[in-house]
């Protein structure tokens, strides 16, 4: 039986990034954890590959599933042993979604987020105003849209309707 040695050093880290780019978000399966900007670092810590992830928000129910998927994908790629470390500061921002991720959201029928508003951290969340950015319809491109609900299928999305083509769609909220 021939055993193929796992790559080491820079080659291992580059391979890990390529594998992580295939790990899809369970709530928005059009995007990988890399597209979302959740992967903050990949480094070797001795024989262990250490992956640093930032959750999209602290209450995200998909966090545990994502960790399992990341560990499994890297082990399947013969890059183990692997350890995931969660980094919660700085908090994830929708501004971390890659350009490719934004394109994928649009193609999937979800309006990508506008840039996150700069809000002083001392401002209580209940007093923060919603973004006044125009939300364009991912189906026809019209900005004649209206919010139907502050929450869509997940807490990170809002439900909108296009007034031009009349189609409903989700909008990935800026955070």
C-alpha positions in Angstrom: 0.0 0.0 0.0 1.3 3.4 -1.0 0.7 6.3 1.3 0.8 9.8 -0.2 2.4 12.3 2.2 0.4 15.4 3.0 1.9 18.6 1.7 3.8 20.8 4.1 4.6 24.5 4.5 3.4 27.0 1.9 2.0 24.2 -0.4 -0.1 22.8 2.4 -1.5 26.3 3.3 -2.3 27.1 -0.4 -4.0 23.7 -0.8 -6.0 24.4 2.4 -7.2 27.7 1.0 -8.3 26.0 -2.2 -10.2 23.4 -0.2 -11.9 26.0 2.0 -13.1 27.8 -1.1 -15.2 24.7 -1.8 -16.9 24.6 1.7 -20.3 26.1 1.2 -22.3 28.1 3.7 -25.2 25.9 4.8 -27.6 28.9 4.9 -26.5 30.4 1.6 -25.1 27.5 -0.4 -24.1 29.8 -3.3 -21.2 31.1 -1.2 -18.2 29.4 0.3 -16.8 30.3 3.7 -14.0 32.1 1.8 -16.5 34.1 -0.3 -18.1 35.2 3.0 -14.8 36.3 4.4 -15.2 34.0 7.4 -11.7 32.4 6.9 -9.3 34.8 8.6 -6.1 32.8 8.6 -4.6 29.4 7.8 -1.3 28.5 9.3 0.7 25.5 10.5 1.2 25.0 14.2 3.6 22.2 14.1 1.9 19.2 12.5 -1.5 20.7 13.1 -3.1 22.9 10.5 -4.8 25.8 12.3 -7.8 27.5 10.6 -9.1 30.8 12.1 -12.8 31.5 11.4 -14.9 34.5 12.3 -18.7 33.8 12.6 -21.0 36.0 10.6 -22.7 36.9 13.8 -22.6 35.5 17.3 -26.0 33.8 17.2 -25.6 32.2 13.8 -27.1 28.6 14.0 -24.8 27.4 11.2 -21.5 28.0 13.1 -21.2 24.4 14.4 -22.1 22.9 11.0 -19.5 25.1 9.3 -16.8 24.0 11.7 -17.6 20.3 11.1 -17.6 20.9 7.3 -14.3 22.7 7.4 -12.7 20.0 9.5 -14.0 17.2 7.3 -13.1 18.9 4.0 -9.5 19.5 5.1 -9.2 15.9 6.5 -10.6 14.5 3.3 -7.9 16.5 1.4 -5.2 14.7 3.6 -4.3 18.0 5.2 -5.0 16.9 8.8 -4.7 17.1 11.7 -6.7 20.3 11.7 -7.9 22.6 14.4 -10.5 25.4 14.1 -10.1 28.5 16.2 -13.0 31.0 16.4 -12.0 34.6 16.4 -14.8 36.9 17.4 -13.0 40.2 17.4 -13.1 42.1 15.2 -16.7 41.2 14.5 -17.4 40.0 11.0 -18.7 42.6 8.6 -20.7 42.1 5.4 -17.9 44.2 3.9 -15.7 41.1 4.1 -17.8 39.4 1.4 -15.6 39.1 -1.6 -16.4 40.7 -5.0 -16.9 37.1 -6.3 -19.2 36.4 -3.4 -21.3 39.4 -4.2 -21.6 38.3 -7.8 -22.6 34.8 -6.6 -25.2 36.2 -4.3 -26.7 38.2 -7.1 -26.7 35.2 -9.5 -28.4 33.1 -6.7 -31.2 35.7 -6.5 -30.2 37.5 -3.3 -29.4 41.2 -3.5 -25.8 41.7 -2.1 -25.4 44.0 0.9 -24.6 47.7 0.5 -21.5 48.8 2.4 -22.0 48.6 6.1 -22.9 51.9 7.7 -20.3 53.4 10.0 -22.0 53.5 13.3 -20.2 54.4 16.6 -19.8 51.2 18.7 -21.3 53.1 21.6 -24.6 53.4 19.8 -27.1 50.8 21.1 -28.3 48.5 18.4 -31.9 49.3 19.0 -31.2 53.0 18.1 -29.1 52.3 14.9 -30.9 53.3 11.8 -31.3 51.0 8.8 -29.2 51.6 5.8 -30.8 54.1 3.4 -29.0 52.5 0.4 -31.1 51.6 -2.5 -31.6 47.9 -2.9 -31.7 46.7 -6.5 -33.6 43.7 -7.6 -31.4 40.8 -8.5 -33.9 39.7 -11.1 -34.4 42.9 -13.2 -32.0 45.4 -11.7 -34.6 48.0 -10.7 -34.1 50.0 -7.6 -37.9 50.5 -7.2 -38.0 48.0 -4.4 -39.7 47.8 -1.0 -39.0 46.0 2.2 -41.7 43.5 3.1 -40.0 42.2 6.3 -36.9 42.9 8.2 -36.2 39.2 8.3 -36.1 36.7 5.5 -35.3 33.0 5.6 -32.4 33.8 8.0 -31.7 36.6 10.4 -29.0 38.0 8.1 -31.4 38.6 5.2 -34.5 40.8 4.8 -37.4 40.1 2.5 -38.0 42.6 -0.3 -40.3 42.9 -3.4 -39.5 44.6 -6.7 -42.1 47.1 -7.7 -41.1 46.8 -11.3 -41.0 43.0 -12.0 -43.1 42.3 -8.9 -40.8 39.4 -7.8 -40.0 38.9 -4.1 -36.3 38.5 -3.2 -34.0 38.5 -0.2 -31.5 41.2 0.6 -28.3 40.2 2.5 -28.3 42.9 5.2 -25.2 45.0 5.7 -23.6 44.3 9.1 
